[in-house]
Amino acid sequence: MQREIMTSIPFLSQPSAEALNTPEDLAVAQDLEDTLDAHRKGCVGMAANMIGVSKRIIAFVDEDFGGRIFIMFNPTITAKDGAYDVSEGCLSLKGERRTVRFQRIEVSYADRKFRERHATFTGFTAQIIQHEIDHCEGIII
């Protein structure tokens, strides 16, 4: 189900709680996917707090896999290299802000079946994931 986009700075600034393998959190992931799909023209990634749920769940469009939407539960960056400066926008906020991102990241996360995974991402996909993990940490870019 598509949800409204959260724009409350106090809410978005709070770190998100761990996602659990429950029907409720799996439904949040589906809502996140549906909402991202509805906003594809202007958005390439979302975190659950952007739809009003303070859980560590992210969704992003992965161009390396044909533009499919990829879901991660409890993502954590375990390694990173190749720092660069970039300006980013966000569906929850107006305008763009400068930040530092990394060209290559390694991420540990749980998939939709809550199996533990570890993967390496590069380029724009890595940038998207970093932005969404920042949302999970309450960091607004």
Summary of the structure (lengths in Angstrom):
residues: 141
radius of gyration: 13.8
end to end distance: 25.9
largest distance: 39.0
contacts: 423
relative contact order: 0.20
helix: 29%
strand: 42%
